[in-house]
Amino acid sequence: MSSTGVAYVSYDSYDEGLDTWLVHFGYYDGSGYHQLTSIDAGSCGGFSALALNENNVPYLAYCMDCNICVAKYENGAFKTVGTITDAEAPSLYVSGTYAYLAYQYVDEDEEYVTAGFFDNEGVWQGFIRGGFNGFYPKLTGVGNNVYMAFMDCDTLVAGCFQGENWTILGDFATPICTLGITLDSSKNFYVAYLKEIAAKNKMGKEEYLSTVCVNVYKNGSWTYYPEINSQGVILYPYFSGAPAVKNGTVYLAYSELGFPDYITCTYQVKQYSGSSWQDTGNPSFAPSENPNCFIASALDNNGVPHIFCTGPDSNLHLYKYATSKGREH
């Protein structure tokens, strides 16, 4: 979401006829959706990540034939900033003209995550030599203070880079994956992730559902928000939005595959303002039987939540929260 209220979006689709992934980029304004470009990412591509710098200039990271391409949108087209070979699962943060990137790669059957940035000349500057054992990294930051969270087996590791120095701020046991991370205006560091809980399906068989957890690192220590017990299996990690914070209120959006039938996908948008998690608008909106329901979320300058997600017609829609209507399409 830009500071001017324009909602930039990127999403991926697969063209079966051409056997290729397409990365689409466009924006919503008061008159509707405007498609700007589509990029052919090859048969092993997609997983796009979008970020804006302080001047609302869009940057895009996406997989293209098993490599990661980082590009800057200017003069009506994307211009390549740099490429990382044999990499996947990009997470992007931009400050000024520096494009910070976290990603995962495989070396001798082991998964690793690493991070760094492309400088003004498009030269890659890695924060660390090699990488950390792990997968599904998430990245955010303020200026040159860059924060990252990733999974290491059954532990979520969260920390920050200050230059080349990596500091672990916390690790959390038994999560399934990281949903997303963010910083508020006071640079407090929020981490959202999933844990599993045991449950019985309609046949009486034990299965596992997801519990949503949100923690914040503030004044040198972690505060743990109450866990959100889901009513279904939460789809992860690309089908959930990062937490968003405005004036002390935390918003979180995620998609659930309904328990116990695992057919209908719904979206949950929650907010926490000091005592408990509450539904934002009507709960479980935009039901879909598409098992690959996608969701991303952001706040505008007025703190109004916007949700970009798969609708009942299997197309992507942008919703915003309107207090008089619950959610406005």
Secondary structure, DSSP 8 states (H G I E B T S, - for coil): --TTS-EEEEEEEEETTTTEEEEEEEEEETTEEEEEEEEEEESS-EEEEEEE-TT--EEEEEEETTEEEEEEEETTEEEEEEEESS-EEEEEEEETTEEEEEEEEEETTEEEEEEEEE-TTS-EEESSSS-EE-EEEEEEEETTEEEEEEEETTEEEEEEEETTEEEEEEEEESEEEEEEEEE-TT--EEEEEEEEEEEE-TTS-EEEEEEEEEEEEETTEEEE---EE-SEEE--STTB---EEETTEEEEEEEEEETTT---EEEEEEEESSS-EEESSSSSEEEE--TT--EEEEE-TT--EEEEEE-TTSSEEEEEEETTTEEE-
